[in-house]
């Protein structure tokens, strides 16, 4: 019997992406972001999240997509990865999806507009395709086993 995995889904450029729910701490409306000079182009800045300073990565910039101003639907997904809290700015947050292990495949090398090294797997649910991202590669964090 196939195991069920849960993912928080979000959208960028009308495409759906997923993050393992175990890494997601919470989802926030866009907070005031303080820019930090001399950082990588995809580092949007930092936010004050209830007294904790959290760096924010602009996933549109990280994936090489065109810039788009934040909107009422934009969200910051706060993830916890190896004791690091990091925010990810996305176009919109969608839902929590349960995907059967049998419906998760390896990512093919076909999508040109996104660096495929960021896509770990492809999930299929109700006729939709959800690109499951590798947080370590997206956030440029060395994974320590």
N, CA, C and O atoms as CSV, one atom per row, in Angstrom:
chain,resi,resn,atom,element,x,y,z
A,1,UNK,N,N,0.836,-1.189,0.000
A,1,UNK,CA,C,0.000,0.000,0.000
A,1,UNK,C,C,0.873,1.243,0.000
A,1,UNK,O,O,1.882,1.309,0.702
A,2,UNK,N,N,0.478,2.215,-0.786
A,2,UNK,CA,C,1.258,3.435,-0.977
A,2,UNK,C,C,1.082,4.403,0.194
A,2,UNK,O,O,-0.022,4.578,0.710
A,3,UNK,N,N,2.177,5.021,0.599
A,3,UNK,CA,C,2.159,5.986,1.688
A,3,UNK,C,C,1.660,7.342,1.182
A,3,UNK,O,O,1.892,7.707,0.030
A,4,UNK,N,N,0.974,8.080,2.054
A,4,UNK,CA,C,0.492,9.418,1.703
A,4,UNK,C,C,1.492,10.442,2.216
A,4,UNK,O,O,1.931,10.370,3.364
A,5,UNK,N,N,1.854,11.404,1.352
A,5,UNK,CA,C,2.730,12.505,1.747
A,5,UNK,C,C,1.952,13.812,1.619
A,5,UNK,O,O,1.113,13.952,0.729
A,6,UNK,N,N,2.231,14.773,2.509
A,6,UNK,CA,C,1.519,16.048,2.497
A,6,UNK,C,C,2.449,17.179,2.084
A,6,UNK,O,O,3.605,17.247,2.502
A,7,UNK,N,N,1.910,18.064,1.250
A,7,UNK,CA,C,2.669,19.192,0.727
A,7,UNK,C,C,1.845,20.467,0.817
A,7,UNK,O,O,0.639,20.460,0.572
A,8,UNK,N,N,2.514,21.566,1.173
A,8,UNK,CA,C,1.907,22.885,1.063
A,8,UNK,C,C,2.183,23.344,-0.355
A,8,UNK,O,O,3.331,23.347,-0.799
A,9,UNK,N,N,1.130,23.735,-1.070
A,9,UNK,CA,C,1.310,24.141,-2.460
A,9,UNK,C,C,1.224,25.658,-2.580
A,9,UNK,O,O,0.559,26.328,-1.790
A,10,UNK,N,N,1.916,26.181,-3.593
A,10,UNK,CA,C,1.901,27.609,-3.886
A,10,UNK,C,C,2.042,27.792,-5.384
A,10,UNK,O,O,2.371,26.854,-6.110
A,11,UNK,N,N,1.789,29.024,-5.843
A,11,UNK,CA,C,1.860,29.312,-7.269
A,11,UNK,C,C,2.915,30.355,-7.578
A,11,UNK,O,O,3.130,31.305,-6.826
A,12,UNK,N,N,3.564,30.144,-8.709
A,12,UNK,CA,C,4.453,31.118,-9.352
A,12,UNK,C,C,4.131,31.025,-10.831
A,12,UNK,O,O,4.176,29.935,-11.401
A,13,UNK,N,N,3.804,32.153,-11.473
A,13,UNK,CA,C,3.520,32.145,-12.918
A,13,UNK,C,C,2.498,31.090,-13.320
A,13,UNK,O,O,2.689,30.409,-14.328
A,14,UNK,N,N,1.446,30.941,-12.578
A,14,UNK,CA,C,0.359,29.997,-12.866
A,14,UNK,C,C,0.779,28.526,-12.772
A,14,UNK,O,O,-0.001,27.645,-13.131
A,15,UNK,N,N,1.976,28.250,-12.304
A,15,UNK,CA,C,2.435,26.865,-12.098
A,15,UNK,C,C,2.334,26.547,-10.611
A,15,UNK,O,O,2.512,27.424,-9.765
A,16,UNK,N,N,2.050,25.294,-10.304
A,16,UNK,CA,C,1.936,24.868,-8.909
A,16,UNK,C,C,3.219,24.180,-8.442
A,16,UNK,O,O,3.816,23.374,-9.156
A,17,UNK,N,N,3.613,24.524,-7.234
A,17,UNK,CA,C,4.806,23.962,-6.603
A,17,UNK,C,C,4.410,23.444,-5.226
A,17,UNK,O,O,3.412,23.879,-4.652
A,18,UNK,N,N,5.197,22.519,-4.705
A,18,UNK,CA,C,4.903,21.970,-3.391
A,18,UNK,C,C,6.138,21.868,-2.527
A,18,UNK,O,O,7.250,21.655,-3.010
A,19,UNK,N,N,5.908,22.029,-1.220
A,19,UNK,CA,C,6.957,21.898,-0.200
A,19,UNK,C,C,6.446,20.889,0.815
A,19,UNK,O,O,5.278,20.931,1.202
A,20,UNK,N,N,7.302,19.993,1.241
A,20,UNK,CA,C,6.928,19.031,2.279
A,20,UNK,C,C,6.393,19.787,3.489
A,20,UNK,O,O,7.048,20.696,3.999
A,21,UNK,N,N,5.210,19.413,3.944
A,21,UNK,CA,C,4.544,20.133,5.037
A,21,UNK,C,C,5.366,20.116,6.322
A,21,UNK,O,O,5.221,21.007,7.159
A,22,UNK,N,N,6.219,19.120,6.486
A,22,UNK,CA,C,7.045,19.039,7.696
A,22,UNK,C,C,8.030,20.204,7.802
A,22,UNK,O,O,8.490,20.522,8.898
A,23,UNK,N,N,8.360,20.847,6.670
A,23,UNK,CA,C,9.284,21.969,6.683
A,23,UNK,C,C,8.590,23.324,6.829
A,23,UNK,O,O,9.252,24.337,7.055
A,24,UNK,N,N,7.263,23.347,6.700
A,24,UNK,CA,C,6.539,24.616,6.722
A,24,UNK,C,C,6.107,24.949,8.140
A,24,UNK,O,O,5.427,24.164,8.801
A,25,UNK,N,N,6.517,26.137,8.596
A,25,UNK,CA,C,6.145,26.578,9.936
A,25,UNK,C,C,4.828,27.350,9.904
A,25,UNK,O,O,3.922,27.062,10.685
A,26,UNK,N,N,4.719,28.322,9.010
A,26,UNK,CA,C,3.466,29.055,8.833
A,26,UNK,C,C,3.510,29.842,7.527
A,26,UNK,O,O,4.533,29.906,6.846
A,27,UNK,N,N,2.362,30.438,7.203
A,27,UNK,CA,C,2.225,31.224,5.981
A,27,UNK,C,C,1.727,32.600,6.394
A,27,UNK,O,O,0.725,32.725,7.098
A,28,UNK,N,N,2.441,33.637,5.945
A,28,UNK,CA,C,2.136,35.004,6.354
A,28,UNK,C,C,1.757,35.853,5.149
A,28,UNK,O,O,2.231,35.619,4.037
A,29,UNK,N,N,0.895,36.845,5.382
A,29,UNK,CA,C,0.715,37.877,4.371
A,29,UNK,C,C,2.039,38.613,4.274
A,29,UNK,O,O,2.858,38.541,5.189
A,30,UNK,N,N,2.254,39.317,3.175
A,30,UNK,CA,C,3.539,39.993,2.982
A,30,UNK,C,C,3.713,41.080,4.042
A,30,UNK,O,O,2.884,41.978,4.187
A,31,UNK,N,N,4.810,40.966,4.771
A,31,UNK,CA,C,5.183,41.920,5.813
A,31,UNK,C,C,6.156,42.938,5.218
A,31,UNK,O,O,6.710,42.704,4.144
A,32,UNK,N,N,6.370,44.066,5.902
A,32,UNK,CA,C,7.396,45.001,5.412
A,32,UNK,C,C,8.765,44.316,5.371
A,32,UNK,O,O,9.216,43.746,6.365
A,33,UNK,N,N,9.411,44.381,4.215
A,33,UNK,CA,C,10.709,43.721,4.013
A,33,UNK,C,C,11.796,44.778,3.983
A,33,UNK,O,O,11.723,45.739,3.217
A,34,UNK,N,N,12.807,44.594,4.823
A,34,UNK,CA,C,13.954,45.504,4.862
A,34,UNK,C,C,15.042,44.935,3.974
A,34,UNK,O,O,15.529,43.828,4.202
A,35,UNK,N,N,15.421,45.698,2.962
A,35,UNK,CA,C,16.447,45.275,2.010
A,35,UNK,C,C,17.807,45.279,2.692
A,35,UNK,O,O,18.098,46.154,3.508
A,36,UNK,N,N,18.631,44.308,2.360
A,36,UNK,CA,C,19.997,44.232,2.880
A,36,UNK,C,C,20.942,44.422,1.697
A,36,UNK,O,O,20.886,43.662,0.730
A,37,UNK,N,N,21.811,45.435,1.768
A,37,UNK,CA,C,22.714,45.679,0.631
A,37,UNK,C,C,23.740,44.559,0.452
A,37,UNK,O,O,24.093,43.852,1.396
A,38,UNK,N,N,24.200,44.424,-0.779
A,38,UNK,CA,C,25.269,43.485,-1.142
A,38,UNK,C,C,24.900,42.024,-0.915
A,38,UNK,O,O,25.760,41.208,-0.580
A,39,UNK,N,N,23.627,41.693,-1.096
A,39,UNK,CA,C,23.219,40.298,-1.004
A,39,UNK,C,C,22.907,39.792,-2.407
A,39,UNK,O,O,22.836,40.575,-3.355
A,40,UNK,N,N,22.727,38.513,-2.532
A,40,UNK,CA,C,22.377,37.918,-3.818
A,40,UNK,C,C,21.058,38.494,-4.322
A,40,UNK,O,O,20.216,38.905,-3.524
A,41,UNK,N,N,20.874,38.525,-5.643
A,41,UNK,CA,C,19.691,39.174,-6.220
A,41,UNK,C,C,18.372,38.550,-5.779
A,41,UNK,O,O,17.345,39.227,-5.799
A,42,UNK,N,N,18.370,37.292,-5.384
A,42,UNK,CA,C,17.126,36.651,-4.983
A,42,UNK,C,C,16.825,36.790,-3.490
A,42,UNK,O,O,15.769,36.356,-3.030
A,43,UNK,N,N,17.735,37.387,-2.738
A,43,UNK,CA,C,17.470,37.668,-1.327
A,43,UNK,C,C,16.723,38.995,-1.269
A,43,UNK,O,O,17.298,40.056,-1.514
A,44,UNK,N,N,15.453,38.922,-0.946
A,44,UNK,CA,C,14.599,40.116,-0.933
A,44,UNK,C,C,14.944,41.028,0.242
A,44,UNK,O,O,14.841,42.250,0.130
A,45,UNK,N,N,15.351,40.442,1.364
A,45,UNK,CA,C,15.675,41.198,2.573
A,45,UNK,C,C,15.310,40.388,3.796
A,45,UNK,O,O,15.355,39.158,3.781
A,46,UNK,N,N,14.946,41.096,4.863
A,46,UNK,CA,C,14.548,40.435,6.106
A,46,UNK,C,C,13.228,41.014,6.598
A,46,UNK,O,O,12.878,42.155,6.297
A,47,UNK,N,N,12.503,40.199,7.363
A,47,UNK,CA,C,11.275,40.655,8.011
A,47,UNK,C,C,11.387,40.399,9.507
A,47,UNK,O,O,12.124,39.521,9.956
A,48,UNK,N,N,10.636,41.191,10.264
A,48,UNK,CA,C,10.546,40.994,11.703
A,48,UNK,C,C,9.278,40.193,11.952
A,48,UNK,O,O,8.169,40.722,11.870
A,49,UNK,N,N,9.451,38.917,12.256
A,49,UNK,CA,C,8.325,38.014,12.470
A,49,UNK,C,C,8.173,37.761,13.963
A,49,UNK,O,O,8.821,36.880,14.528
A,50,UNK,N,N,7.314,38.540,14.586
A,50,UNK,CA,C,7.071,38.436,16.026
A,50,UNK,C,C,8.380,38.428,16.830
A,50,UNK,O,O,8.590,37.590,17.708
A,51,UNK,N,N,9.245,39.387,16.498
A,51,UNK,CA,C,10.494,39.563,17.237
A,51,UNK,C,C,11.667,38.749,16.714
A,51,UNK,O,O,12.775,38.875,17.234
A,52,UNK,N,N,11.455,37.923,15.705
A,52,UNK,CA,C,12.530,37.122,15.121
A,52,UNK,C,C,12.819,37.656,13.721
A,52,UNK,O,O,11.903,37.813,12.914
A,53,UNK,N,N,14.084,37.935,13.433
A,53,UNK,CA,C,14.472,38.418,12.110
A,53,UNK,C,C,14.626,37.213,11.184
A,53,UNK,O,O,15.401,36.296,11.458
A,54,UNK,N,N,13.870,37.231,10.080
A,54,UNK,CA,C,13.833,36.101,9.153
A,54,UNK,C,C,14.217,36.589,7.751
A,54,UNK,O,O,13.596,37.518,7.234
A,55,UNK,N,N,15.239,35.970,7.125
A,55,UNK,CA,C,15.571,36.336,5.746
A,55,UNK,C,C,14.463,35.878,4.799
A,55,UNK,O,O,13.818,34.858,5.039
A,56,UNK,N,N,14.244,36.639,3.721
A,56,UNK,CA,C,13.198,36.312,2.756
A,56,UNK,C,C,13.827,36.144,1.370
A,56,UNK,O,O,14.538,37.020,0.877
A,57,UNK,N,N,13.542,34.989,0.760
A,57,UNK,CA,C,14.003,34.669,-0.591
A,57,UNK,C,C,12.841,34.904,-1.551
A,57,UNK,O,O,11.740,34.398,-1.331
A,58,UNK,N,N,13.080,35.664,-2.607
A,58,UNK,CA,C,12.077,35.885,-3.647
A,58,UNK,C,C,12.183,34.716,-4.624
A,58,UNK,O,O,13.130,34.642,-5.407
A,59,UNK,N,N,11.205,33.797,-4.579
A,59,UNK,CA,C,11.296,32.603,-5.420
A,59,UNK,C,C,11.186,32.932,-6.904
A,59,UNK,O,O,11.728,32.197,-7.729
A,60,UNK,N,N,10.505,34.009,-7.268
A,60,UNK,CA,C,10.451,34.405,-8.683
A,60,UNK,C,C,11.874,34.713,-9.165
A,60,UNK,O,O,12.290,34.248,-10.226
A,61,UNK,N,N,12.608,35.494,-8.384
A,61,UNK,CA,C,13.991,35.836,-8.756
A,61,UNK,C,C,14.877,34.595,-8.714
A,61,UNK,O,O,15.721,34.405,-9.589
A,62,UNK,N,N,14.690,33.762,-7.714
A,62,UNK,CA,C,15.519,32.559,-7.569
A,62,UNK,C,C,15.338,31.616,-8.746
A,62,UNK,O,O,16.293,30.977,-9.188
A,63,UNK,N,N,14.100,31.527,-9.259
A,63,UNK,CA,C,13.806,30.645,-10.385
A,63,UNK,C,C,14.030,31.329,-11.731
A,63,UNK,O,O,13.801,30.719,-12.775
A,64,UNK,N,N,14.473,32.585,-11.721
A,64,UNK,CA,C,14.760,33.288,-12.979
A,64,UNK,C,C,13.506,33.751,-13.709
A,64,UNK,O,O,13.534,33.932,-14.926
A,65,UNK,N,N,12.413,33.943,-12.989
A,65,UNK,CA,C,11.170,34.414,-13.604
A,65,UNK,C,C,11.139,35.940,-13.624
A,65,UNK,O,O,11.880,36.593,-12.888
A,66,UNK,N,N,10.279,36.502,-14.469
A,66,UNK,CA,C,10.127,37.951,-14.540
A,66,UNK,C,C,9.655,38.500,-13.201
A,66,UNK,O,O,8.924,37.840,-12.462
A,67,UNK,N,N,10.095,39.740,-12.900
A,67,UNK,CA,C,9.655,40.389,-11.670
A,67,UNK,C,C,8.168,40.683,-11.759
A,67,UNK,O,O,7.621,40.925,-12.834
A,68,UNK,N,N,7.531,40.654,-10.594
A,68,UNK,CA,C,6.112,40.966,-10.509
A,68,UNK,C,C,5.890,41.621,-9.152
A,68,UNK,O,O,6.363,41.114,-8.135
A,69,UNK,N,N,5.180,42.734,-9.129
A,69,UNK,CA,C,4.944,43.368,-7.827
A,69,UNK,C,C,4.101,42.461,-6.925
A,69,UNK,O,O,3.302,41.660,-7.408
A,70,UNK,N,N,4.291,42.597,-5.614
A,70,UNK,CA,C,3.484,41.803,-4.696
A,70,UNK,C,C,2.031,42.270,-4.779
A,70,UNK,O,O,1.751,43.427,-5.093
A,71,UNK,N,N,1.130,41.360,-4.495
A,71,UNK,CA,C,-0.301,41.664,-4.561
A,71,UNK,C,C,-0.951,41.217,-3.262
A,71,UNK,O,O,-0.280,40.737,-2.348
A,72,UNK,N,N,-2.256,41.380,-3.193
A,72,UNK,CA,C,-3.021,40.938,-2.029
A,72,UNK,C,C,-2.912,39.423,-1.844
A,72,UNK,O,O,-3.040,38.927,-0.725
A,73,UNK,N,N,-2.676,38.680,-2.945
A,73,UNK,CA,C,-2.556,37.225,-2.874
A,73,UNK,C,C,-1.152,36.749,-2.489
A,73,UNK,O,O,-0.987,35.609,-2.056
A,74,UNK,N,N,-0.139,37.609,-2.643
A,74,UNK,CA,C,1.244,37.218,-2.343
A,74,UNK,C,C,1.364,36.772,-0.892
A,74,UNK,O,O,0.693,37.297,-0.003
A,75,UNK,N,N,2.230,35.796,-0.677
A,75,UNK,CA,C,2.448,35.271,0.667
A,75,UNK,C,C,3.935,35.023,0.899
A,75,UNK,O,O,4.723,34.869,-0.035
A,76,UNK,N,N,4.285,34.990,2.186
A,76,UNK,CA,C,5.621,34.565,2.600
A,76,UNK,C,C,5.427,33.249,3.341
A,76,UNK,O,O,4.781,33.198,4.388
A,77,UNK,N,N,5.997,32.185,2.783
A,77,UNK,CA,C,5.927,30.874,3.434
A,77,UNK,C,C,7.169,30.741,4.307
A,77,UNK,O,O,8.294,30.779,3.809
A,78,UNK,N,N,6.959,30.587,5.604
A,78,UNK,CA,C,8.074,30.459,6.554
A,78,UNK,C,C,8.400,28.975,6.693
A,78,UNK,O,O,7.561,28.179,7.118
A,79,UNK,N,N,9.630,28.616,6.329
A,79,UNK,CA,C,10.064,27.226,6.445
A,79,UNK,C,C,11.147,27.123,7.508
A,79,UNK,O,O,11.866,28.083,7.784
A,80,UNK,N,N,11.244,25.957,8.087
A,80,UNK,CA,C,12.274,25.662,9.062
A,80,UNK,C,C,13.109,24.539,8.476
A,80,UNK,O,O,12.615,23.431,8.264
A,81,UNK,N,N,14.363,24.827,8.219
A,81,UNK,CA,C,15.248,23.875,7.559
A,81,UNK,C,C,16.555,23.806,8.342
A,81,UNK,O,O,17.321,24.770,8.367
A,82,UNK,N,N,16.806,22.680,8.973
A,82,UNK,CA,C,18.009,22.508,9.798
A,82,UNK,C,C,18.165,23.652,10.799
A,82,UNK,O,O,19.242,24.234,10.927
A,83,UNK,N,N,17.087,23.965,11.498
A,83,UNK,CA,C,17.065,25.020,12.530
A,83,UNK,C,C,17.199,26.438,11.955
A,83,UNK,O,O,17.382,27.387,12.717
A,84,UNK,N,N,17.111,26.598,10.641
A,84,UNK,CA,C,17.118,27.920,10.012
A,84,UNK,C,C,15.697,28.287,9.623
A,84,UNK,O,O,15.031,27.529,8.917
A,85,UNK,N,N,15.223,29.451,10.080
A,85,UNK,CA,C,13.924,29.957,9.640
A,85,UNK,C,C,14.170,30.849,8.427
A,85,UNK,O,O,14.969,31.784,8.480
A,86,UNK,N,N,13.477,30.548,7.340
A,86,UNK,CA,C,13.641,31.310,6.106
A,86,UNK,C,C,12.264,31.535,5.500
A,86,UNK,O,O,11.430,30.629,5.475
A,87,UNK,N,N,12.033,32.749,5.013
A,87,UNK,CA,C,10.779,33.062,4.344
A,87,UNK,C,C,10.946,32.953,2.838
A,87,UNK,O,O,12.004,33.275,2.297
A,88,UNK,N,N,9.906,32.501,2.168
A,88,UNK,CA,C,9.926,32.402,0.707
A,88,UNK,C,C,8.739,33.186,0.166
A,88,UNK,O,O,7.588,32.861,0.456
A,89,UNK,N,N,9.020,34.217,-0.619
A,89,UNK,CA,C,7.984,35.044,-1.212
A,89,UNK,C,C,7.443,34.352,-2.451
A,89,UNK,O,O,8.201,34.037,-3.368
A,90,UNK,N,N,6.117,34.110,-2.487
A,90,UNK,CA,C,5.466,33.418,-3.598
A,90,UNK,C,C,4.270,34.245,-4.077
A,90,UNK,O,O,3.790,35.121,-3.358
A,91,UNK,N,N,3.792,33.965,-5.292
A,91,UNK,CA,C,2.648,34.695,-5.854
A,91,UNK,C,C,1.384,34.469,-5.034
A,91,UNK,O,O,0.633,35.407,-4.767
A,92,UNK,N,N,1.155,33.224,-4.638
A,92,UNK,CA,C,0.005,32.923,-3.781
A,92,UNK,C,C,0.205,31.544,-3.168
A,92,UNK,O,O,0.884,30.683,-3.728
A,93,UNK,N,N,-0.401,31.361,-2.011
A,93,UNK,CA,C,-0.374,30.053,-1.364
A,93,UNK,C,C,-1.682,29.373,-1.702
A,93,UNK,O,O,-2.725,30.026,-1.747
A,94,UNK,N,N,-1.647,28.099,-1.937
A,94,UNK,CA,C,-2.823,27.415,-2.428
A,94,UNK,C,C,-3.499,26.578,-1.349
A,94,UNK,O,O,-4.535,26.976,-0.816
A,95,UNK,N,N,-2.932,25.438,-1.026
A,95,UNK,CA,C,-3.596,24.506,-0.128
A,95,UNK,C,C,-2.605,23.456,0.349
A,95,UNK,O,O,-1.454,23.413,-0.084
A,96,UNK,N,N,-3.086,22.616,1.249
A,96,UNK,CA,C,-2.316,21.442,1.650
A,96,UNK,C,C,-2.870,20.274,0.843
A,96,UNK,O,O,-4.069,19.999,0.865
A,97,UNK,N,N,-1.977,19.595,0.132
A,97,UNK,CA,C,-2.389,18.458,-0.692
A,97,UNK,C,C,-1.797,17.175,-0.144
A,97,UNK,O,O,-0.638,17.132,0.269
A,98,UNK,N,N,-2.609,16.134,-0.147
A,98,UNK,CA,C,-2.122,14.799,0.172
A,98,UNK,C,C,-1.908,14.080,-1.152
A,98,UNK,O,O,-2.823,13.954,-1.966
A,99,UNK,N,N,-0.678,13.611,-1.351
A,99,UNK,CA,C,-0.340,12.924,-2.596
A,99,UNK,C,C,0.179,11.533,-2.254
A,99,UNK,O,O,1.057,11.371,-1.407
A,100,UNK,N,N,-0.375,10.544,-2.921
A,100,UNK,CA,C,0.078,9.168,-2.722
A,100,UNK,C,C,1.507,9.036,-3.268
A,100,UNK,O,O,1.853,9.631,-4.288
A,101,UNK,N,N,2.311,8.259,-2.578
A,101,UNK,CA,C,3.691,8.014,-2.996
A,101,UNK,C,C,3.757,7.519,-4.441
A,101,UNK,O,O,4.684,7.870,-5.171
A,102,UNK,N,N,2.784,6.707,-4.859
A,102,UNK,CA,C,2.738,6.186,-6.233
A,102,UNK,C,C,2.522,7.278,-7.272
A,102,UNK,O,O,2.831,7.084,-8.447
A,103,UNK,N,N,1.989,8.438,-6.844
A,103,UNK,CA,C,1.727,9.550,-7.759
A,103,UNK,C,C,2.848,10.581,-7.764
A,103,UNK,O,O,2.664,11.699,-8.243
A,104,UNK,N,N,4.007,10.207,-7.232
A,104,UNK,CA,C,5.175,11.092,-7.222
A,104,UNK,C,C,6.255,10.461,-8.086
A,104,UNK,O,O,6.677,9.330,-7.845
A,105,UNK,N,N,6.699,11.208,-9.098
A,105,UNK,CA,C,7.709,10.722,-10.039
A,105,UNK,C,C,8.958,11.591,-9.978
A,105,UNK,O,O,8.933,12.710,-9.464
A,106,UNK,N,N,10.044,11.057,-10.511
A,106,UNK,CA,C,11.268,11.857,-10.646
A,106,UNK,C,C,10.998,12.998,-11.623
A,106,UNK,O,O,10.189,12.862,-12.541
A,107,UNK,N,N,11.675,14.109,-11.418
A,107,UNK,CA,C,11.472,15.280,-12.281
A,107,UNK,C,C,12.178,15.084,-13.620
A,107,UNK,O,O,13.372,14.787,-13.650
A,108,UNK,N,N,11.449,15.247,-14.733
A,108,UNK,CA,C,12.085,15.158,-16.052
A,108,UNK,C,C,12.822,16.460,-16.365
A,108,UNK,O,O,12.532,17.494,-15.765
A,109,UNK,N,N,13.750,16.416,-17.280
A,109,UNK,CA,C,14.496,17.612,-17.690
A,109,UNK,C,C,13.847,18.250,-18.907
A,109,UNK,O,O,14.426,18.250,-19.993
A,110,UNK,N,N,12.639,18.796,-18.732
A,110,UNK,CA,C,11.948,19.385,-19.874
A,110,UNK,C,C,11.587,20.850,-19.672
A,110,UNK,O,O,11.411,21.568,-20.656
A,111,UNK,N,N,11.474,21.310,-18.457
A,111,UNK,CA,C,11.019,22.675,-18.200
A,111,UNK,C,C,12.173,23.643,-18.347
A,111,UNK,O,O,13.108,23.622,-17.546
A,112,UNK,N,N,12.120,24.495,-19.366
A,112,UNK,CA,C,13.246,25.365,-19.677
A,112,UNK,C,C,13.307,26.623,-18.829
A,112,UNK,O,O,14.400,27.102,-18.528
A,113,UNK,N,N,12.149,27.180,-18.429
A,113,UNK,CA,C,12.189,28.467,-17.754
A,113,UNK,C,C,12.582,28.380,-16.286
A,113,UNK,O,O,12.772,29.411,-15.640
A,114,UNK,N,N,12.707,27.182,-15.752
A,114,UNK,CA,C,13.117,27.021,-14.359
A,114,UNK,C,C,14.299,26.072,-14.294
A,114,UNK,O,O,14.318,25.029,-14.946
A,115,UNK,N,N,15.273,26.451,-13.502
A,115,UNK,CA,C,16.446,25.624,-13.301
A,115,UNK,C,C,15.987,24.307,-12.664
A,115,UNK,O,O,15.545,24.294,-11.515
A,116,UNK,N,N,16.091,23.204,-13.407
A,116,UNK,CA,C,15.555,21.925,-12.946
A,116,UNK,C,C,16.223,21.375,-11.699
A,116,UNK,O,O,15.671,20.492,-11.043
A,117,UNK,N,N,17.400,21.879,-11.363
A,117,UNK,CA,C,18.037,21.352,-10.153
A,117,UNK,C,C,17.202,21.669,-8.916
A,117,UNK,O,O,17.384,21.031,-7.879
A,118,UNK,N,N,16.289,22.641,-9.001
A,118,UNK,CA,C,15.443,23.003,-7.870
A,118,UNK,C,C,14.249,22.075,-7.715
A,118,UNK,O,O,13.645,22.016,-6.644
A,119,UNK,N,N,13.904,21.351,-8.770
A,119,UNK,CA,C,12.738,20.472,-8.748
A,119,UNK,C,C,13.191,19.056,-8.398
A,119,UNK,O,O,13.973,18.443,-9.124
A,120,UNK,N,N,12.687,18.549,-7.274
A,120,UNK,CA,C,13.091,17.233,-6.794
A,120,UNK,C,C,12.233,16.136,-7.419
A,120,UNK,O,O,12.750,15.122,-7.886
A,121,UNK,N,N,10.918,16.350,-7.422
A,121,UNK,CA,C,9.963,15.373,-7.945
A,121,UNK,C,C,8.781,16.092,-8.570
A,121,UNK,O,O,8.633,17.308,-8.449
A,122,UNK,N,N,7.950,15.318,-9.237
A,122,UNK,CA,C,6.697,15.818,-9.802
A,122,UNK,C,C,5.563,15.018,-9.169
A,122,UNK,O,O,5.566,13.788,-9.199
A,123,UNK,N,N,4.598,15.727,-8.598
A,123,UNK,CA,C,3.434,15.070,-8.020
A,123,UNK,C,C,2.223,15.256,-8.926
A,123,UNK,O,O,2.083,16.280,-9.594
A,124,UNK,N,N,1.356,14.256,-8.937
A,124,UNK,CA,C,0.131,14.338,-9.736
A,124,UNK,C,C,-1.059,14.192,-8.793
A,124,UNK,O,O,-1.127,13.270,-7.981
A,125,UNK,N,N,-1.998,15.134,-8.926
A,125,UNK,CA,C,-3.190,15.085,-8.068
A,125,UNK,C,C,-4.364,15.702,-8.819
A,125,UNK,O,O,-4.299,16.859,-9.235
A,126,UNK,N,N,-5.422,14.942,-8.992
A,126,UNK,CA,C,-6.644,15.422,-9.645
A,126,UNK,C,C,-6.368,16.095,-10.994
A,126,UNK,O,O,-6.944,17.140,-11.298
A,127,UNK,N,N,-5.504,15.506,-11.784
A,127,UNK,CA,C,-5.197,16.044,-13.105
A,127,UNK,C,C,-4.220,17.204,-13.096
A,127,UNK,O,O,-3.856,17.705,-14.160
A,128,UNK,N,N,-3.787,17.643,-11.929
A,128,UNK,CA,C,-2.810,18.746,-11.825
A,128,UNK,C,C,-1.416,18.184,-11.642
A,128,UNK,O,O,-1.231,17.093,-11.102
A,129,UNK,N,N,-0.443,18.948,-12.100
A,129,UNK,CA,C,0.957,18.598,-11.885
A,129,UNK,C,C,1.518,19.597,-10.879
A,129,UNK,O,O,1.367,20.807,-11.045
A,130,UNK,N,N,2.162,19.086,-9.843
A,130,UNK,CA,C,2.764,19.921,-8.806
A,130,UNK,C,C,4.253,19.614,-8.779
A,130,UNK,O,O,4.660,18.473,-8.566
A,131,UNK,N,N,5.062,20.650,-9.000
A,131,UNK,CA,C,6.515,20.483,-8.957
A,131,UNK,C,C,6.959,20.563,-7.502
A,131,UNK,O,O,6.770,21.585,-6.842
A,132,UNK,N,N,7.543,19.489,-7.011
A,132,UNK,CA,C,7.982,19.396,-5.620
A,132,UNK,C,C,9.430,19.852,-5.542
A,132,UNK,O,O,10.320,19.236,-6.129
A,133,UNK,N,N,9.657,20.944,-4.806
A,133,UNK,CA,C,10.979,21.569,-4.833
A,133,UNK,C,C,11.915,20.996,-3.769
A,133,UNK,O,O,11.486,20.482,-2.736
A,134,UNK,N,N,13.204,21.105,-4.064
A,134,UNK,CA,C,14.271,20.710,-3.147
A,134,UNK,C,C,14.675,21.966,-2.382
A,134,UNK,O,O,15.402,22.809,-2.908
A,135,UNK,N,N,14.206,22.093,-1.140
A,135,UNK,CA,C,14.454,23.308,-0.366
A,135,UNK,C,C,15.940,23.589,-0.168
A,135,UNK,O,O,16.355,24.748,-0.174
A,136,UNK,N,N,16.741,22.545,0.006
A,136,UNK,CA,C,18.171,22.767,0.231
A,136,UNK,C,C,18.807,23.459,-0.968
A,136,UNK,O,O,19.617,24.370,-0.798
A,137,UNK,N,N,18.451,23.038,-2.175
A,137,UNK,CA,C,19.023,23.654,-3.371
A,137,UNK,C,C,18.426,25.035,-3.624
A,137,UNK,O,O,19.146,25.966,-3.984
A,138,UNK,N,N,17.131,25.170,-3.441
A,138,UNK,CA,C,16.480,26.467,-3.660
A,138,UNK,C,C,17.035,27.515,-2.702
A,138,UNK,O,O,17.315,28.646,-3.100
A,139,UNK,N,N,17.189,27.133,-1.445
A,139,UNK,CA,C,17.647,28.088,-0.437
A,139,UNK,C,C,19.161,28.116,-0.289
A,139,UNK,O,O,19.696,28.858,0.536
A,140,UNK,N,N,19.856,27.303,-1.095
A,140,UNK,CA,C,21.313,27.296,-1.128
A,140,UNK,C,C,21.902,26.994,0.257
A,140,UNK,O,O,22.807,27.679,0.735
A,141,UNK,N,N,21.353,25.942,0.879
A,141,UNK,CA,C,21.817,25.522,2.213
A,141,UNK,C,C,22.452,24.150,2.077
A,141,UNK,O,O,21.889,23.245,1.461
A,142,UNK,N,N,23.622,24.011,2.655
A,142,UNK,CA,C,24.284,22.706,2.652
A,142,UNK,C,C,23.531,21.781,3.601
A,142,UNK,O,O,23.292,22.122,4.760
A,143,UNK,N,N,23.167,20.625,3.103
A,143,UNK,CA,C,22.426,19.645,3.908
A,143,UNK,C,C,23.412,18.783,4.677
A,143,UNK,O,O,24.305,18.164,4.099
A,144,UNK,N,N,23.232,18.755,5.998
A,144,UNK,CA,C,24.093,17.934,6.837
A,144,UNK,C,C,23.282,16.736,7.313
A,144,UNK,O,O,22.269,16.890,7.996
A,145,UNK,N,N,23.730,15.560,6.950
A,145,UNK,CA,C,23.013,14.337,7.348
A,145,UNK,C,C,23.283,14.049,8.814
A,145,UNK,O,O,22.777,13.065,9.354
